[in-house]
Amino acid sequence: MASRVVRARLDQPSEEGLALLMREGRNESEAVRLALVESAARRRRRSALVAEVERLAADPADTAERRAVMADMEALSGDWPE
């Protein structure tokens, strides 16, 4: 894929993030590329986690098991002292 030039106005938090990445020995372009790649990876992981939670929440067998475990835990717990 051909390289592409992108311009952005940085606010204070963005400036600080760029400075942090550059203190690790990167130039501006490397720092911005790294930030974009790392951010995209975090978003993909978060989206996968959300999808997994939604899948489990919609699974009747998982819901029944979760309720059974919660009932067992409730039966084992004592009253809170006052």
N, C-alpha and C positions, 0 to 999 in steps of 0.2 A: 504494500500500500504506500502510495506517495505521501511525503510529509505535507503537513498543512499548518499554516500559520494562523494562530488564534490570538485575538487581543482581548484583554479583560482589564477592567478597572478594579483594583484591589482595595478592599476596606481594611480597617485596622486588624481584625482577626486573620484575614487572608495574608496581609503583610507579615504578621507574626509567624504564621504557618510556613510561608515561603522562606523567611529568615531561618527558621529552625531547620528546614530541609537543606538549605544552602550551607549552614554551619557544619553539616555532615559531609561537606566536600562536593556538593553538586552545584552545577551552574543553574541559572533560572529555568532554562528549558528542561533540564533533567528533573529538577525539583517539581515542576508543574506536571510533567508526564507521570512521575511517580505518584504524586498526589491523586491524579485522575485514576490511575490504575488501581491504587489501593482503595479509593473511595468506591469505585465500581465493584470491586471484589466484596467489600463490606455490604454493599446494597444487595448483591446477588445472594450472599449468605443470609442476610436478613429476610429477603423474599422467600428463600427456600425454607427457612424456619417458620415463617408465617404460613406458608402452604402446608407444611407438615402439621402444624397446630390445627389448622382448619380441617385437614383430612382426618386427624384423630378426633376432633370434636364432632365430626359428622359420622363417625364409625360407631354404630350401636353396640358392638361387642366391647370396644374400648371404653365407651361410656358406662356400660354395665360393670365392667371390671373396676373402673375408677370409683364408681359409687360403692361397690363392695369393699374396696380397700378403705375408703373414707369411713364407712360404717364400722369396720373393724377397728380402725384407729380411734374413732369416737368411743367405742365400747371400752377400749383400753385406757383412755385418758381419765384422769381423776378430776375432781372439781378444783377450780381455782381458789386459792385461799383468799380470804377477804381482808 
